[in-house]
Amino acid sequence: MNIQIEKLHIIQKITGLNDEKILKQLNEFLDKTMCKSSIIHQPMDLDTFYSMIEESEQAYQNNEVITHEDLKKEISSWKKR
């Protein structure tokens, strides 16, 4: 399916909604998602890039990281709640 058609389907569903609670939740979700998405996709200069690498390396040295396996275990525990 083409992205424009998908957007139109979503718009049609939204215009048919009459539940204010769902609309607020949808709006909050979009705000959070679009904010994260725009941060990730913003161009950055080399100084910022190298600074982020240094921060990551420092976090690793300070053991402020989680392994992939531990993260999967943590996520599976969320599903059990």
Steps between C-alpha positions, in 0.01 A plus 500: 500500500623846413574734792260770377213252493595379848492860627156552347369186672631627833345843443164338423516297821592805706223717356251229593611494864276659760682382811695791648712269716621303197570821308707636788695173526560500127617860511739428789636196316558702184668780694741257666565301183550799275724669754725194526495451126599858428787484748637182345480629145648845551834561332783565741843649473813297563558655844157382615559158345835455676352630826225237484761230438700619800186496718426145387853385571488663844170327576656169397804558723269587792301180437188704422395263226284192470574193292266394226413181688425689823284747309302216342443350846385835635260552211354152541433581866293803389277272296424289811364795697 
